[in-house]
Amino acid sequence: MTDQTTLSPDQARAAIRDAIRKIIPDADFDSLAEDASFQSALELDSLDFLSFVEQLSAATGIRIDESDYPDLASMATSVAFLTRSNQ
């Protein structure tokens, strides 16, 4: 991640949910555990995951490199990725 944008946890969760809802409009976040794999729990295939990454990057202004993909595996890891400062 090479950007100066830092989000609050609430902003990060909202951006993640919005990005996923653009791919899976009826995604059920109430039953999604914080550490559940998006790909398994939401049945995202590799193209869906790439769309998620693109949507998330566009919405937040945060550059997401392929090496960052493991950090976007679940809600917990995604929030941590989006909220950490770039020092």
N, CA, C and O atoms as a MOPAC input file, in Angstrom:
PM7 MOZYME 1SCF
protein

 N      0.86000 1    -1.17100 1     0.00000 1
 C      0.00000 1     0.00000 1     0.00000 1
 C      0.90000 1     1.22600 1     0.00000 1
 O      1.74900 1     1.38000 1     0.87800 1
 N      0.71700 1     2.07600 1    -0.96200 1
 C      1.56400 1     3.26100 1    -1.07600 1
 C      0.69900 1     4.48800 1    -1.29500 1
 O      0.63400 1     5.03400 1    -2.39600 1
 N      0.04200 1     4.90500 1    -0.24200 1
 C     -0.84300 1     6.05400 1    -0.32800 1
 C     -0.85500 1     6.74600 1     1.02300 1
 O     -0.45000 1     6.15900 1     2.02600 1
 N     -1.31000 1     7.97000 1     1.05600 1
 C     -1.34200 1     8.71700 1     2.30900 1
 C     -2.71900 1     8.71600 1     2.95700 1
 O     -2.91600 1     9.37800 1     3.97700 1
 N     -3.67400 1     7.98900 1     2.39000 1
 C     -5.02400 1     7.95700 1     2.92300 1
 C     -5.10700 1     6.99900 1     4.09600 1
 O     -4.63000 1     5.86700 1     4.01200 1
 N     -5.70600 1     7.44300 1     5.18100 1
 C     -5.96700 1     6.57000 1     6.31600 1
 C     -7.43700 1     6.72400 1     6.67900 1
 O     -7.94300 1     7.83700 1     6.81300 1
 N     -8.10500 1     5.60500 1     6.83300 1
 C     -9.52900 1     5.60800 1     7.14900 1
 C     -9.75800 1     5.19500 1     8.59100 1
 O     -8.93400 1     4.49900 1     9.18300 1
 N    -10.87000 1     5.62200 1     9.14900 1
 C    -11.28900 1     5.11700 1    10.45500 1
 C    -11.84500 1     3.71000 1    10.25000 1
 O    -12.18500 1     3.35100 1     9.12300 1
 N    -11.94600 1     2.91000 1    11.30100 1
 C    -12.53600 1     1.57600 1    11.14800 1
 C    -13.95500 1     1.61100 1    10.57000 1
 O    -14.30300 1     0.76100 1     9.75100 1
 N    -14.76400 1     2.56800 1    10.97900 1
 C    -16.13100 1     2.67300 1    10.45700 1
 C    -16.13000 1     3.02300 1     8.96700 1
 O    -16.91300 1     2.47100 1     8.19500 1
 N    -15.25100 1     3.93700 1     8.57000 1
 C    -15.14200 1     4.28900 1     7.15100 1
 C    -14.66300 1     3.08800 1     6.33300 1
 O    -15.15200 1     2.84300 1     5.23000 1
 N    -13.71400 1     2.35300 1     6.88000 1
 C    -13.19600 1     1.17700 1     6.18600 1
 C    -14.28600 1     0.13200 1     6.00800 1
 O    -14.44900 1    -0.40500 1     4.91200 1
 N    -15.04300 1    -0.16900 1     7.07400 1
 C    -16.12900 1    -1.15400 1     6.98700 1
 C    -17.17300 1    -0.73500 1     5.95100 1
 O    -17.65400 1    -1.56200 1     5.17600 1
 N    -17.51500 1     0.53900 1     5.94400 1
 C    -18.50600 1     1.03700 1     4.98300 1
 C    -17.98500 1     0.88300 1     3.55000 1
 O    -18.72800 1     0.46600 1     2.66200 1
 N    -16.72600 1     1.21500 1     3.32700 1
 C    -16.14500 1     1.09000 1     1.98800 1
 C    -16.09700 1    -0.37400 1     1.54800 1
 O    -16.37300 1    -0.68300 1     0.38900 1
 N    -15.75100 1    -1.26400 1     2.45900 1
 C    -15.69700 1    -2.69700 1     2.15600 1
 C    -17.08500 1    -3.21000 1     1.81000 1
 O    -17.26500 1    -3.91000 1     0.81300 1
 N    -18.05300 1    -2.86600 1     2.62200 1
 C    -19.42900 1    -3.31400 1     2.36800 1
 C    -19.94500 1    -2.78100 1     1.03600 1
 O    -20.56500 1    -3.51800 1     0.27000 1
 N    -19.69500 1    -1.51700 1     0.76100 1
 C    -20.13700 1    -0.92400 1    -0.50500 1
 C    -19.48500 1    -1.61900 1    -1.69400 1
 O    -20.14300 1    -1.90800 1    -2.69300 1
 N    -18.19000 1    -1.88400 1    -1.58000 1
 C    -17.47300 1    -2.54100 1    -2.68200 1
 C    -18.01400 1    -3.94300 1    -2.92600 1
 O    -18.18700 1    -4.35700 1    -4.07200 1
 N    -18.28000 1    -4.66900 1    -1.85400 1
 C    -18.81100 1    -6.03100 1    -2.00900 1
 C    -20.23700 1    -5.99600 1    -2.53400 1
 O    -20.61300 1    -6.83200 1    -3.35600 1
 N    -21.02800 1    -5.04600 1    -2.07500 1
 C    -22.41800 1    -4.96200 1    -2.53700 1
 C    -22.51300 1    -4.63400 1    -4.02600 1
 O    -23.52300 1    -4.94500 1    -4.65700 1
 N    -21.50000 1    -4.02500 1    -4.58900 1
 C    -21.49800 1    -3.76400 1    -6.03100 1
 C    -21.30700 1    -5.06100 1    -6.81200 1
 O    -21.66300 1    -5.14000 1    -7.98800 1
 N    -20.75300 1    -6.06200 1    -6.16400 1
 C    -20.52700 1    -7.36100 1    -6.79200 1
 C    -21.62300 1    -8.35200 1    -6.39300 1
 O    -22.12900 1    -9.10700 1    -7.22300 1
 N    -21.97600 1    -8.33300 1    -5.10800 1
 C    -23.01200 1    -9.21600 1    -4.55700 1
 C    -24.02700 1    -8.33000 1    -3.82900 1
 O    -23.89300 1    -8.09400 1    -2.62900 1
 N    -25.03100 1    -7.84400 1    -4.54300 1
 C    -25.98000 1    -6.89600 1    -3.95400 1
 C    -26.69200 1    -7.39200 1    -2.69000 1
 O    -27.04900 1    -6.58900 1    -1.82800 1
 N    -26.89900 1    -8.69400 1    -2.57600 1
 C    -27.62400 1    -9.21200 1    -1.41400 1
 C    -26.69800 1    -9.85100 1    -0.37900 1
 O    -27.13300 1   -10.70800 1     0.39000 1
 N    -25.43500 1    -9.44600 1    -0.35200 1
 C    -24.48200 1    -9.99400 1     0.62200 1
 C    -24.99100 1    -9.75700 1     2.03600 1
 O    -25.42400 1    -8.65600 1     2.37800 1
 N    -24.93500 1   -10.81100 1     2.85800 1
 C    -25.42500 1   -10.75200 1     4.23700 1
 C    -24.25300 1   -10.53000 1     5.18600 1
 O    -23.55000 1   -11.47400 1     5.54900 1
 N    -24.04900 1    -9.29600 1     5.57900 1
 C    -22.94100 1    -8.97800 1     6.46400 1
 C    -23.26300 1    -9.27100 1     7.92300 1
 O    -22.35100 1    -9.38400 1     8.74200 1
 N    -24.54300 1    -9.39500 1     8.26300 1
 C    -24.91700 1    -9.67900 1     9.64100 1
 C    -24.44800 1   -11.06100 1    10.08200 1
 O    -24.10900 1   -11.26100 1    11.24900 1
 N    -24.42700 1   -12.01000 1     9.15500 1
 C    -24.01300 1   -13.36300 1     9.51500 1
 C    -22.55400 1   -13.64600 1     9.15600 1
 O    -22.07600 1   -14.76600 1     9.33600 1
 N    -21.86000 1   -12.65200 1     8.65800 1
 C    -20.46200 1   -12.81800 1     8.25600 1
 C    -19.54700 1   -12.54200 1     9.44700 1
 O    -19.51400 1   -11.42800 1     9.97000 1
 N    -18.81400 1   -13.55400 1     9.86600 1
 C    -17.86300 1   -13.38700 1    10.96900 1
 C    -16.72800 1   -12.46500 1    10.53700 1
 O    -16.36300 1   -12.43500 1     9.36100 1
 N    -16.17400 1   -11.72000 1    11.47700 1
 C    -15.08800 1   -10.77600 1    11.18000 1
 C    -13.90200 1   -11.44300 1    10.50000 1
 O    -13.24400 1   -10.83200 1     9.65800 1
 N    -13.62400 1   -12.69400 1    10.86100 1
 C    -12.45700 1   -13.37500 1    10.30300 1
 C    -12.80500 1   -14.39000 1     9.21800 1
 O    -11.94700 1   -15.16700 1     8.79900 1
 N    -14.05500 1   -14.38900 1     8.75900 1
 C    -14.47400 1   -15.30800 1     7.69700 1
 C    -13.89100 1   -14.85100 1     6.36200 1
 O    -13.89400 1   -13.66100 1     6.04600 1
 N    -13.40200 1   -15.78800 1     5.60200 1
 C    -12.86200 1   -15.49700 1     4.28100 1
 C    -13.97700 1   -15.00500 1     3.37000 1
 O    -15.00600 1   -15.66500 1     3.22700 1
 N    -13.77200 1   -13.84700 1     2.75700 1
 C    -14.75500 1   -13.33500 1     1.79700 1
 C    -14.96800 1   -14.33700 1     0.67100 1
 O    -16.10200 1   -14.59000 1     0.26400 1
 N    -13.88600 1   -14.90100 1     0.17200 1
 C    -13.99600 1   -15.80300 1    -0.96700 1
 C    -14.81400 1   -17.03900 1    -0.62600 1
 O    -15.60400 1   -17.49700 1    -1.45200 1
 N    -14.64600 1   -17.58500 1     0.56000 1
 C    -15.42700 1   -18.76400 1     0.95900 1
 C    -16.84400 1   -18.39500 1     1.38100 1
 O    -17.81500 1   -18.96500 1     0.88200 1
 N    -16.95800 1   -17.45100 1     2.29000 1
 C    -18.26300 1   -17.10700 1     2.86500 1
 C    -19.20500 1   -16.46800 1     1.85100 1
 O    -20.41200 1   -16.70600 1     1.88800 1
 N    -18.66000 1   -15.66000 1     0.94900 1
 C    -19.49300 1   -14.95600 1    -0.03000 1
 C    -19.40100 1   -15.58300 1    -1.42200 1
 O    -20.00000 1   -15.09400 1    -2.38000 1
 N    -18.64000 1   -16.66900 1    -1.51200 1
 C    -18.46700 1   -17.39900 1    -2.76600 1
 C    -17.94800 1   -16.50400 1    -3.89000 1
 O    -18.44300 1   -16.54300 1    -5.01700 1
 N    -16.93700 1   -15.69500 1    -3.55500 1
 C    -16.30000 1   -14.85100 1    -4.55900 1
 C    -15.30600 1   -15.68800 1    -5.35400 1
 O    -14.45600 1   -16.36300 1    -4.77400 1
 N    -15.40900 1   -15.64600 1    -6.67600 1
 C    -14.37900 1   -16.29500 1    -7.47900 1
 C    -13.25900 1   -15.27700 1    -7.69000 1
 O    -13.33600 1   -14.15500 1    -7.18900 1
 N    -12.23700 1   -15.66000 1    -8.41900 1
 C    -11.07400 1   -14.77500 1    -8.56900 1
 C    -11.42200 1   -13.47000 1    -9.28100 1
 O    -10.87400 1   -12.42000 1    -8.94600 1
 N    -12.32200 1   -13.52400 1   -10.25600 1
 C    -12.72400 1   -12.29400 1   -10.94700 1
 C    -13.54800 1   -11.39300 1   -10.02900 1
 O    -13.39400 1   -10.17200 1   -10.05500 1
 N    -14.41900 1   -11.99000 1    -9.22200 1
 C    -15.17700 1   -11.21000 1    -8.24400 1
 C    -14.23000 1   -10.52700 1    -7.26100 1
 O    -14.41500 1    -9.36000 1    -6.91600 1
 N    -13.21100 1   -11.26900 1    -6.81300 1
 C    -12.26100 1   -10.70000 1    -5.86100 1
 C    -11.51900 1    -9.52700 1    -6.48800 1
 O    -11.32200 1    -8.49800 1    -5.84100 1
 N    -11.11000 1    -9.67500 1    -7.73600 1
 C    -10.43200 1    -8.56400 1    -8.41900 1
 C    -11.35100 1    -7.35900 1    -8.55800 1
 O    -10.90500 1    -6.22100 1    -8.40700 1
 N    -12.61100 1    -7.59100 1    -8.84000 1
 C    -13.58300 1    -6.49100 1    -8.90300 1
 C    -13.71400 1    -5.81800 1    -7.54800 1
 O    -13.79100 1    -4.59200 1    -7.46900 1
 N    -13.73900 1    -6.61000 1    -6.47900 1
 C    -13.78700 1    -6.08100 1    -5.12300 1
 C    -12.58500 1    -5.17700 1    -4.86400 1
 O    -12.73700 1    -4.07000 1    -4.34600 1
 N    -11.40100 1    -5.64300 1    -5.22300 1
 C    -10.17900 1    -4.85800 1    -5.02100 1
 C    -10.25500 1    -3.54300 1    -5.79600 1
 O     -9.92200 1    -2.48400 1    -5.26400 1
 N    -10.69000 1    -3.61600 1    -7.03900 1
 C    -10.80000 1    -2.40400 1    -7.86200 1
 C    -11.81500 1    -1.42500 1    -7.28100 1
 O    -11.55400 1    -0.22400 1    -7.21100 1
 N    -12.96100 1    -1.93400 1    -6.86800 1
 C    -14.00200 1    -1.08100 1    -6.27200 1
 C    -13.48700 1    -0.43100 1    -4.98600 1
 O    -13.69900 1     0.75900 1    -4.75500 1
 N    -12.81900 1    -1.21400 1    -4.16700 1
 C    -12.31700 1    -0.72200 1    -2.89000 1
 C    -11.23800 1     0.34600 1    -3.10300 1
 O    -11.22700 1     1.36800 1    -2.41700 1
 N    -10.35500 1     0.11100 1    -4.03400 1
 C     -9.30400 1     1.08000 1    -4.32200 1
 C     -9.89800 1     2.38400 1    -4.85700 1
 O     -9.49200 1     3.47200 1    -4.45000 1
 N    -10.85600 1     2.26400 1    -5.76400 1
 C    -11.49600 1     3.45400 1    -6.32700 1
 C    -12.24900 1     4.24300 1    -5.25800 1
 O    -12.21100 1     5.47300 1    -5.24900 1
 N    -12.92200 1     3.54400 1    -4.37100 1
 C    -13.73500 1     4.20700 1    -3.33900 1
 C    -12.88600 1     4.87800 1    -2.26700 1
 O    -13.27400 1     5.91400 1    -1.72800 1
 N    -11.74100 1     4.30200 1    -1.95600 1
 C    -10.92800 1     4.82200 1    -0.85600 1
 C     -9.76100 1     5.67900 1    -1.31100 1
 O     -9.21800 1     6.45900 1    -0.52800 1
 N     -9.37000 1     5.54000 1    -2.57600 1
 C     -8.19600 1     6.25300 1    -3.04800 1
 C     -6.89800 1     5.60500 1    -2.60000 1
 O     -5.82400 1     6.18600 1    -2.75100 1
 N     -6.99400 1     4.40800 1    -2.05100 1
 C     -5.82000 1     3.68400 1    -1.57400 1
 C     -5.34900 1     2.73100 1    -2.66100 1
 O     -6.12800 1     1.94100 1    -3.19200 1
 N     -4.08700 1     2.81500 1    -2.97800 1
 C     -3.51300 1     1.90600 1    -3.97000 1
 C     -3.39100 1     0.52500 1    -3.33200 1
 O     -2.85100 1     0.37700 1    -2.23600 1
 N     -3.89900 1    -0.47000 1    -4.03200 1
 C     -3.83800 1    -1.84000 1    -3.54500 1
 C     -3.07300 1    -2.66600 1    -4.56600 1
 O     -3.53400 1    -2.87300 1    -5.68900 1
 N     -1.91000 1    -3.13100 1    -4.16400 1
 C     -1.06800 1    -3.94300 1    -5.03600 1
 C     -1.40700 1    -5.41900 1    -4.85900 1
 O     -2.03100 1    -5.81300 1    -3.87400 1
 N     -0.99000 1    -6.21600 1    -5.81600 1
 C     -1.25500 1    -7.65700 1    -5.73600 1
 C     -0.67300 1    -8.25700 1    -4.46000 1
 O     -1.24800 1    -9.18800 1    -3.89800 1
 N      0.44200 1    -7.74300 1    -4.00600 1
 C      1.05100 1    -8.24300 1    -2.76600 1
 C      0.19200 1    -7.94000 1    -1.53600 1
 O      0.39800 1    -8.52800 1    -0.47500 1
 N     -0.77400 1    -7.02000 1    -1.67900 1
 C     -1.67800 1    -6.67000 1    -0.57900 1
 C     -2.91500 1    -7.57200 1    -0.51500 1
 O     -3.64800 1    -7.53300 1     0.47400 1
 N     -3.15700 1    -8.37200 1    -1.53900 1
 C     -4.38100 1    -9.17500 1    -1.60600 1
 C     -4.61500 1   -10.04600 1    -0.37100 1
 O     -5.75800 1   -10.14500 1     0.07500 1
 N     -3.59700 1   -10.67800 1     0.19900 1
 C     -3.85000 1   -11.47400 1     1.40900 1
 C     -4.40800 1   -10.64100 1     2.57300 1
 O     -5.09600 1   -11.16500 1     3.44900 1
 N     -4.10100 1    -9.33800 1     2.56700 1
 C     -4.60800 1    -8.44200 1     3.61300 1
 C     -6.08500 1    -8.11400 1     3.43300 1
 O     -6.67600 1    -7.44700 1     4.28300 1
 N     -6.68800 1    -8.57200 1     2.34200 1
 C     -8.09500 1    -8.29700 1     2.05700 1
 C     -8.93200 1    -9.57500 1     2.10700 1
 O     -9.98000 1    -9.65700 1     1.46700 1
 N     -8.48100 1   -10.54800 1     2.84900 1
 C     -9.13600 1   -11.85400 1     2.88500 1
 C    -10.43400 1   -11.86300 1     3.67900 1
 O    -11.34100 1   -12.63500 1     3.36700 1
 N    -10.53600 1   -11.02200 1     4.69400 1
 C    -11.71400 1   -11.01100 1     5.56900 1
 C    -12.02900 1    -9.57500 1     5.97000 1
 O    -11.27900 1    -8.65400 1     5.64700 1
 N    -13.12400 1    -9.39200 1     6.66400 1
 C    -13.47300 1    -8.05100 1     7.14700 1
 C    -12.39400 1    -7.55400 1     8.10600 1
 O    -11.96200 1    -6.40500 1     8.01200 1
 N    -11.95700 1    -8.41100 1     9.02600 1
 C    -10.96300 1    -8.00000 1    10.01700 1
 C     -9.64700 1    -7.58800 1     9.36400 1
 O     -9.08600 1    -6.54400 1     9.69600 1
 N     -9.15400 1    -8.40900 1     8.43200 1
 C     -7.87100 1    -8.07800 1     7.80100 1
 C     -8.00500 1    -6.87900 1     6.86600 1
 O     -7.07400 1    -6.08400 1     6.73200 1
 N     -9.15200 1    -6.75100 1     6.22800 1
 C     -9.36700 1    -5.62100 1     5.32600 1
 C     -9.44300 1    -4.30700 1     6.09100 1
 O     -8.86100 1    -3.30500 1     5.67500 1
 N    -10.16000 1    -4.31500 1     7.20700 1
 C    -10.24400 1    -3.10400 1     8.03400 1
 C     -8.85400 1    -2.73200 1     8.54600 1
 O     -8.47400 1    -1.56100 1     8.51900 1
 N     -8.09900 1    -3.71900 1     9.01000 1
 C     -6.73800 1    -3.45200 1     9.49200 1
 C     -5.87800 1    -2.85400 1     8.37400 1
 O     -5.13300 1    -1.90200 1     8.60600 1
 N     -5.97900 1    -3.40400 1     7.18300 1
 C     -5.21400 1    -2.90100 1     6.03800 1
 C     -5.58400 1    -1.45400 1     5.72200 1
 O     -4.70500 1    -0.61600 1     5.52100 1
 N     -6.86500 1    -1.16600 1     5.67800 1
 C     -7.30700 1     0.17100 1     5.29200 1
 C     -7.10200 1     1.22600 1     6.36800 1
 O     -7.07500 1     2.41900 1     6.06500 1
 N     -6.95900 1     0.80900 1     7.61000 1
 C     -6.84900 1     1.78700 1     8.69400 1
 C     -5.42100 1     2.00600 1     9.18500 1
 O     -5.16800 1     2.93000 1     9.95900 1
 N     -4.49700 1     1.17700 1     8.74800 1
 C     -3.12800 1     1.39400 1     9.21400 1
 C     -2.52100 1     2.59800 1     8.50200 1
 O     -2.80900 1     2.86700 1     7.33600 1
 N     -1.68100 1     3.30700 1     9.23000 1
 C     -1.03600 1     4.48200 1     8.64000 1
 C      0.11900 1     4.03300 1     7.77700 1
 O      0.65700 1     2.94200 1     7.96400 1
 N      0.49200 1     4.85600 1     6.85000 1
 C      1.56100 1     4.53500 1     5.90500 1
 C      2.84700 1     5.22100 1     6.31300 1
 O      3.27700 1     6.18700 1     5.68100 1
 N      3.44300 1     4.72800 1     7.34900 1
 C      4.67800 1     5.36100 1     7.82800 1
 C      5.87100 1     4.52600 1     7.45100 1
 O      7.00400 1     4.89100 1     7.76500 1

